[in-house]
């Protein structure tokens, strides 16, 4: 049997880390080398930790944050959980609140009980390693580095990043998208789309008020850039001599064929990211009420593990028609958003599609998430 490749569901992609390793100073190169080593180590350990079974249906939020104390043993020492919800550690509070915001969003908007739908406990480890420049979902839990303070700041500070990484767990328990090529780019896209909606949900932002930046605030003071990615304008988020230039395309004509980054999963995700942005802004209002609803139904009800961009696009158009009317404004907005992706427009649901459960936005029961601590960044 061949070696099983374990994906690295990290927020900082390899192409940024490699650029730093080639163009950074000695200190930066040392930090990035250590980050890449420990990331690879965590990825190898995924085989032993994937698919946890610690679920309690109907138990409410079940969060726990541990401190690795700058070591690499997971999960570390317990700092905060539902029974002990206070601590002076800022990173612990942010990780705890970010997991809570994600769970609130899943439940209040889509009536999903944690990532597995059965109340799975969300475990986070903070202060992983020394100057660890990444955050990741390892198949069982969240892992956060503190950053090096120059290129990257602490990774718990961005709730959209927390939501992004936890959503890799949601995809793990639903569509199980392969982490390579177009399925991998869809995996990253779904995490970006839901992470962005969580950020907008916390801020109570309609689509026209959002900046549509993923990972804003993670860059250190010396970096020339706004964020890791822009869903509104892929390819424009950063342009820095050490980190490189944002390589994301917005259109299929610019699709990047590469063996790096698991076939460009963090790069080509810009194409579906832009489609989500275009559809959401065309309809206006809150992104989760209609477009987010369509995307989540596709993820949880329809998507196969090997889905390509065209498969995903076809399904979003089909579900838009089923939920909101064939040929209506919503379906036309979704159809128009998929720039450069060939769409097969269904006139009616086909036998190949699983039955859809109409999901109505839970506006009446939705509540605003309020963090337990406000920290100025």
N, C-alpha and C positions, 0 to 999 in steps of 0.2 A: 504494500500500500504506500502511495506517495505521501509526501509531507503535506499536511493540511495547512493552507494559508489562513491565518487569523487576521481579519481586517482591523485596521486602526481607526476607530471612530473618534477622531480627535478634531478639535475646533481649529487648531493651527495646522494647515496641510503641509505635507512634506516639501512641496516646491518652495514654500517660504523658508522653511528650516534649512534646506539645502543652499538657498541663495545667501542666507546669513552665514552659513558655514564657509562659503566661498568668498564673501565680500565683507564680512564683519572683522572687527579687530580680534586680537588674541583672546580677550576675555569673552567676547560674544561667541567665538568659535568653540571655546571650551564649554560654555553653557549649553550651546545647541547640541554639541556632541553628546553631552550628558543627557539632555532631554530626549534625543533620538534613541539613545541606548535604553533608557528606562521605558520609553514608549514601546519599543520592540519587546522588552521584557514583559510588560503588562499584556501586550497582544498575544504573546505565547501562552500566558497564563489563562487567557480567555477560554481555552478548551476545557479547563477544569472548573470554570465558574459560570458557564453559560446556562441559560434557562433555569433560574431559581424557582423554587416552589413555595416560598414563604408568603402565602396569601391568606387573607382572612376576609371573605366576602362581607360587605356591609360594615366594616370596622371603622370607616372614616380614615382620615389621614394617618399614615404610619411612617414618620420620618425619623432618621437617626443620622447624626453627623459625628464623625470620628476624626481624630487628629493623628496624623502620621508622624508628627514632631520632626519633620524634615528627613525622615527615613523613608523606606520603600516597602515596609511590611503593611499589608492591608488586612483589616480596615484601620487598625490603630486603636487609640484610646477614645472611648465614648465621651463626647463633649456636651451634646444637646439632643434631646428627643422629645416626644409628646409628653412624657412624664416629668421631664426636666427641661422646660422650654426657655430657660434664660442662661446667658453666658456673656462674658465681656469680650469674647473673641469676635472681632468684626467679620472675619471670613466665615466663621461658623454660623453667625446670624444670617449672613447673606446666602449661604448654601441652604440653610434651613428654610428661609423665607422664599428663596427661588424655587425650591422643591414644592413648597406649599402653593405658590402662585401657579405652578404647572399643574398640580393636582386640582386646584380650584377651577382652572380653565377647562381641563379635561371633563370634570364633572358638571360644572355649571352650564357649560356651553354644549357639550356633546354627550352628557350623561355616561361618561366612561369612568369606571372606578379604578384609577391608577393605570399603569401602562399595560398590565395584563388583563384588565377588565374585572379583576377579582380582588382588588385591594392590596396589591403587592407593596411591601415595604420599600421605601426609597432610601437607599443608603448612600451617604456621601463621605468621602475622605478629603480633608483639607491639609494644607501644609505638606503636600507630598514632595519628597526630595528637597534639594537645595536649588533655588532659582529655577525650578522646573517650569518651562515655558509652554505649558499646554493644559488642556482639560479634556477629559475623555469619558465615554461610557465603555466599560470593559466587559459588558455582557451580563453583569450582575449589579454594578454600582457605579456611582460617579466618582471621578478622581480629579482633584483640582491642585494645580501648582500655584505658587505665589507670584510667579513671574520673576524676571531678573531686575525689574525696576528701571531699566533703561529702554529696552525694546518693547517689553510687555509688562503690564501691571497685573494685579491679582485677578485671577480668572473667575472669581465669585462675584465680581462687581457688576457683571452684565446679565440681567435676568433672561435676555433672549438667548444668550449662550447656554445658560443652565437649561432652559426649555429645549433648546436645540439638541443638546446631548442626551437629555432624558428621553426625548422623542425617538432617538435611535433605539431605545428599549421598546417603545410603542411599535415601531416598524418590525422589530425582532419578534414580537408576539403576534403580529398580524400578517402582513404581506411577506415578511421574511426576505426582503429584497437582497439579492446578491450584492456584495460590495465590490463591484468591478464594472467598468464600462458604463453603459447607459443605465442598467439597474442600480449601480452604485451611485451614479449622479442623481437618480431619482430619490435614492435613500437620503443623500445629502440635501436635496431640494426640499423634501418633506420636512426634514428637521429645521431647515431655514424658514419655511413657510409657517410652521406651527410655532417656532421660536419667535418669529416676527409678530404673529398674532398674540402671543403671550405678552410681549412687550407692549403692544398696542392696548391690550386688555388691562394691564396694570395702569397704564397712563390714560385710559379711557379715550383713546384716540380713534377718530374716524380715519379712513384711508387717506383723505386729503390733508390731514394734519401730521401724518407720520413721516419720518425721514427715510424709512425703508432701508436703514443701515443695520447690518448684522455685525455685532461685536464692537459697536461704538464705545470708546473709552478704554479698550484693551491696550492700545498702543501707548508706549512710553512717550515722554516729551520730545525726544529727538527724532521720532519717526514722522515722515511726511505722508500723512494719510488720515482719513476720517474713520475708517472701520475695516473689517476683514472683507466684507462684501457689500455691494449695493444691489438690491433687488430692482430698484428703479432704473439704474444705469450700470449694468454689469460691466466690469472692466475699468471703472473709474474710482474705486474705493481707496486705492493707495498707489503711490508712485514714489518709491524710496530707494536710494542707492544701496542700502543694506538688505532690505526686505525684497526688493524687486518691484515690478509693476504688476498690478492686478491683471491676471490673464483671462478673466472670465468673458466668454462671448454672450451676446444677447439673442443671436439669430443662428439658425441651423447652418447657414452658409459659412459661419465662422467656427463650426464645431472643431474642436482640437483632438486630433488623433495622436495619442501618446501612450507609451508604456509606463510612464511615471504616474504617481498618484492613483494607483490601481486603475489605470486607464482614464485618468482625468476626472475622478469623481467630484473633487472640489472645484474643478475648472468648468466643466460642461454643465454643472448644475445651474449656472447662470442662465441657461436657455429656459428651463421650466420655471426658475425663479422669476424671470421677466414676464413669462406668460401669466403667472399668478398675479403679479403686480398689475399688469395691463387689465386683466379681467376684473380684479377688485376695484381698481380706480375707475373703470368704466361704469360700474354699478354704484359706486359710492357707499356711504354708510360705514358700518363696521365690517371688517373683512371676514369675520367668522360667521356672520349671519347667513350668507348665501355661498360665496366662493369657498370659504373654509369648510362649510358644511358639505359641499360637493366633494372637495378633496379628501375629507375624512371618510366619507362613505366609500369612495373609490379605494382608499387605503385599506379600510377594515372589511369591506364586503366583496371587492372585485379583483384586486390586483394579484398577479402571479409573481413569483420570486424572480423570474427572468424578464420582466416587462421592459420593453424599450420605450423611448420617448413617444413614438406613434401610438403604442398600446395605451400608454397613460393618457395621452391627449384624446384618443378615441373614447376612452371610458369617461373622462371628465365631461366631454360633450354629450355622451349618451345619458349620464346621470343628471346633467343639467336639464335635459329634455324631460326625463322621467319625473323629476321633482318639481320643475318649474315651468314645464310646457315645451313641447317640441316646436321649434321655430320661433320661440318667444325671445324676449329681450335678454334673459339670462343665458340661454343656450347660444344665442348669437354673439354675446360678449365673450363667452368661453371659446367659441370657435375662432373668433377674430384674434384672440390673444396668442394663439399658438403660431407665432410667426415662423414661417419656413418649415413647419412640421406638417407633413401630409396627413389630412384628417379624413376618415371615412365617416360620413354623417349618417347615423342610423335614423330610419323613419319610425322605427318602433324597437323595443327591446328584443334581442335575439336569444335563441336558446343557449348560446354560448355564455350569456351573462347570467350570473346568479341573481336571484330575486333581491330587489333593493328594499330596504326598510326606510320609508319616508321619515326623515328626521326634521322636526320643526324646531327652529331656534328657541332656546329656553329663556327668552327675554324676561318673562314675568318672574322667574325664579333666580335669575342671574344676580350675583352680588359682587360688588367691587372688592377686589383683594386689597387688603391693607397690610403692609409688612409690619413686623413686630418692632423693627428698629429702622429709623431713617438715618442714613449716613451720607454726609456730603462727600462727594468724590472730587 
